[in-house]
Amino acid sequence: MAHNLKYLLAVTIVGLSLSTNSCGKGHSVSDQFAAAEIAIADEDMNATRDICNGIMTSAEKEGIEASDYARLSILYMQLNDRTDNPDDIQLAARCYREAFKLNADSAQNFYRTLPVEQEKYAMTLSTIVHALDNPREIPSDHDWEVPATEIGKVTDPAVVDSINQDCGHIH
């Protein structure tokens, strides 16, 4: 029963915010975030995803603040944590990049002031975006496969000598 009441409240907030969108863009985005946070707290991932996607759609048309993109990135990371949907990671990374592009100081301040339980999402997202934006080059002579018979074999003569000396076997 409480689940349905929270979902109804979230949907009502979103509906009201959408209907009053022309009266104040900032207020409606704030209401949408509140609805998304209620939905995720209630473990309603479908409602959370719908609300977040709606915020993204309106952000692309009207623009939102850097801190809003940062807040949205954390919501998408929470969605991914609960549903393991790789699309959520892509959207979170997109929001993260956009937040820093719009206002790096504001984005940095948002991530720095997160509640402790949400810090893991920011750290993980930062690592993911850094890895995506700075891929390491794999050398062309890199062996992708190591035959099972070669695993654990030491072939470097200096290493073999060192191992033999440590074990008391001197050649």
N, C-alpha and C positions, 0 to 999 in steps of 0.2 A: 504494500500500500504506500509506504513512504517513498519507494522507488518511483512509482507512478506520479506522486505528488511533486517530487523534485523534477522529474522530466517535464511535467506540465508547467511548472514554474519556469524552467529553462526555456521551453518553447514559447511561453507567454512573453518572457523578457525579450527574446529574439524578435518575436512578432511585433511587439510594441516598438522596439528599437528600429525595425525596418520601416514601420509605418510612420515614425517620426523622423526619419532620416533627413528630410529637408529642413527640419528645425534645428539640427545641430549634429554635424557629422561626428565630432569628438564624443559626444554623449552616447550616440548609438554604438560606436565601436566599444566604448567602455561597457555598455550593457551586454554586448555580444561576448566580450571576454568573460564577464561575470557568469553568463549563461554557460559558456564552455567550461569554466572552472567548476561550476555546480555539476554539470553533466559528468565530467571526469571524476570528480569526487564520488559520484554516485555509480561509477563504473559503467556508464552508458557511453560506450565508445562510438556507436553510430551517431548519436546526437552530437558528441564532441567533434567528431570528424566533419559532420555537416556544418556546424557552426564555424569551425576553423576554416573550412573551405569557403564559406560565405564571407568571412573576413578577408581572406586572400583575394577573392573576386572583387570585393568592394575596394580593397587596397590598390589593386591594379587600375581601377577606374578613377578613384578619387585621391588616392595617396593617403598613407598613414605615417605616423611618427616612427622614428628609429626604435624607440622603446617598445612600441606596439609590435614591430616586427620581431624584436627580441623576445617579447612575451609569447608571441605566436610560435616562435621556434621551440620554446620550452614545452608548450602544449603539444606540438607535434612529436617531440621527443618522448613525452609521457604516453602519447598514443602508441608510438612504436614499442615502448617498454611493455605495454599491455597486450599489443596485438601482433608484434613482430612483422609489421608491414613495411617493406623497404621503401615504399612511396613516401611514408611519413618522414624517413630520414632525408630523402631528397628535398622534401618541402621544408623541413627544419633547416637544412643547409642553405637553401635559397633564402629563407627569412633571415638567417644569421648573416649571410653576406650582405643582404639588402640593409639590414640594421646598421652595419658598419659603414656601408657606402653612404647612407644618408647622414649619419652623425656618429662617428666613432666614439666620441666622449660619452654620449648618451647611451649607446649600446654597452660600452664597457662598464658604465655606472650601473646599468640594469643587471648585468651578469654578476657584478661584484656584490650586489645587495640582495641576491636571491636567498630565500630561506635555506637552511642547511640541507633539508631533504630534497631540494631541487638542484643543488650544486653539482651533483653527479651528472645531470643532464647537460649542463653548460660545459663541464669539463669534457664529456664524451663528444659533444657536438663540436667543440673547438678542435679536438684531436681529429675528428672525421673531416672537417672542412680543411684543416691544414694538410692532411694526407691527400685529399682530393685535389687541392690546389697546388700541391708540391710533390707530385709523384716522383719517386726515385726511378732513375733509368736503370734498366736491367742490362748488364753487359751482353753483347751479342754472343760471347763464348760461354755464357752461363748454361750449365747443364740443368735442364728441368727435371730430369729423372735420374735417380741414382739406383743402379741395380741392387737388389737385396743382398747379393753376395759381396757388395762393396761397402755396405753399411758397417761402420765400426772399424774398418781397416785403416791402419796408419801407414802411409806410403812415403812420407817425408823422412829421409835418412836421419836428419838431425833429431826429429821427434822420436824415431825408433831408438836411437842411441841414448837419448835422455830417459826414455822409459826403461831401457835395459839397465842403465846405471842406477836408477831409482830402485829397481828390483834386485840389484846385486849381481846382475849378469853383465859382465864387461866382456866385450869382444876382444 
